[in-house]
Amino acid sequence: MRAAKWFLILATFASCAGKPVVQSPPLVVIEDTYTPTQDTVASGEADPVTVRTSNIAEEIRALVWKATPSSLVRALDLIRSRELSNGEFGRAMNAVSVRLLKSIYPDVRSSFPPTDPPKTGVYSIYMRIFSDIDRFVYTPPAFSSVDFLIYILPFLSLLNDSNGDRVSAAMPDLQKAISLNPTSPIALYLLGFAHEKNGNFSEALGEYAKALAVSTECYPATQGSARIMTARGLYQDAVKTLSDLLVLYPESIGIKKQLAHVYFMMKDWPRAENAIAEILQQNGKDAEFILMRAHVLVEEGLFLQAQAPLDIYASINPNNPEYLFLRARIQAEGYRNRDGALNYLRSLLASPLTDEPIVVYTAKLLMESQRATEQAEGRTVLDRLLNVESPSIAVIELALTDAIKRLAWTNARFYVARLLEKRRSMDDLLNAYIVEHGIGNNAAALSYAQELYRTDPANEEACVAYISALLDTGRVDEALRLINARLSSAANGVSKARYYYLRSRTRTSDETKLSDLRSCLFEDPRNLNALIAMFDFYRKQRDDRRAVYYLKQALAVSPSNPSLKQYEKDYAGQL
């Protein structure tokens, strides 16, 4: 028996010649009476499994150390078919395989056996690790150990840990695991996951690529890569990656959830809604996706339909800030009930944990109010948002909108310059034109308007701004050619009204000027520019009756317009 034992040892070493070295404990044939000690297991000197066949323990251990979905399932099959599930070795490997499958590869479809890891003896170390995992405790192994599993298993306690320091502290153990067993993808994946947790995306992608190079079965590495693509705004790449993965795992709820998140992030509401609906078909009580469905419906303007999932969510967590925010949006945008919306939002303002988008939305609602007290309250909230080292783009946009509304051109110029430093969108250029036009800097206004128009000649806002800038700088003939061309192709009354008003600015006689203004108001009775122009015309004619008529309509359209406030006072007795 001993001769056979040494023959197997030598054969094992010989078979490793020329291959990558994997430091697994060598297999020996163990007599039924042999009882190894804890030290012999830790040092790798002996395998304490009592089996009749000479290489089954080695095969099972190699499969578990490989730690791919197929190898772990195969290990479970061998333990069952060879009736090893009652021995300490079989119970230990059984428990390790099931734990890895459920934690790392949850989309693998298999009927897992019950687990009963040994609580005493040489394999009780795995039971202690599992106990730590369940308590979210990371206990590092003795660094002298050569057991690959005790380096990777403790990291399972950190999979949902947001503490970067704890994750970083575990990384040397993963590096040791890779050195012990370079033919398994799992330690490489976990190291990539640790880098991802700490925001080291380039390093994470590198480790994920290594894991997939070792085994394409390590699909969590593909999911990790897709998460990083999403975080970097590479939404189409993430969709392609996850869609390809879903072909391999068509029943994977995890991949479907991740894909739904990407659609949500890229604001592809129809595809997000379909993806969420499929998830809720499998689990109609998934609170996260119930709320996400309501959010998507609100974004699509389907306010009545959004009420149903919100009613369901109200029984789960009625104090959730996003839930209250969505309720507020339905009131403000669906029912035009500003007071109802503010009732939901004011309770959130008192919380220091309130998300910035909710605070920005609240400030916007307050500043749009007709009540001076609410406008002041909104600007107080805005000042708080601005009083940080680097205000977000959303905050600067709100400050710019408010400054333009108040005709506070100096402040507005400061905010638009901040936006143009960060980006140069069509909206930013349009606001830059509006600000320079308001200041009276017609040359600068024309420069921004030209850039707008050249970027997208079909854009109506860009065209109107460019025509206005041409008129402001005396280039009437160019403006008139554009106006007439646009009038002949305008798709609706609102568009036609804008060009009739612009053409009225080119007219030299009162008759033709009034004709264009009347045509403008026929197409769009709420065109503020035309109403103000008609008021101004009759004011100069000292026709107070008609002047007041148009002033009333202008104030109805824009009651807080600063340019009308003085006239409102002048004609107060007649309004």
Buried (B, 14 or more C-beta within 10 A) or exposed (E): EEEEBEEBBEEBEEEEEEEEEBEBBBBBBBEEEEEBEEEBBBBBBBBBBBBEEBBBBBBBBBBBBBBBBEBBBBBBBBBEEBEBBEBBBBBBBBBBBBBBBEBBBEBBEBEBBEBEBBEEBBBBBBBBBBEBBEEEEBEEBEEEBBBBBBBBBBBBBBBEBEEEEBBBBBBEBBEBBBBBBBBBBBBBBBBBBBBBBBEBBEBBBBBBBBBBEBBEBBBBBBBBBBBBBBEEEBBEBBBEBBEEBBEEBEEBBBBBBBBBBBBBBBEBBEBBBEBBEBBBEEEEEBBEBBBBBBBBBBBBEBBEBBBEBBEBBEEEEEEBBBBBBBBBBBBBEBEEBBEBBBBBBEEBBEEEEBEEEBBBBBBBBBBBBEEEEBBEBBBEBBEEBBEEEEBBEBBBBBBBBBBBBBEBBEBBBBBBBBBBEEEEEBEBBBBBBBBBBBBEBBEBBBBBBBBBBEEEEEBBBBBBBBBBBBBBBEEBEBBBEBBEEBBEEBEEBEBBBBBBBBBBBBBEEEEEBBBBBBBBBBBBEBBBBBBBBBBBBBBEEEEEEBBBBBBBBBBEBBEBBEEBEEBBEEBEEEE
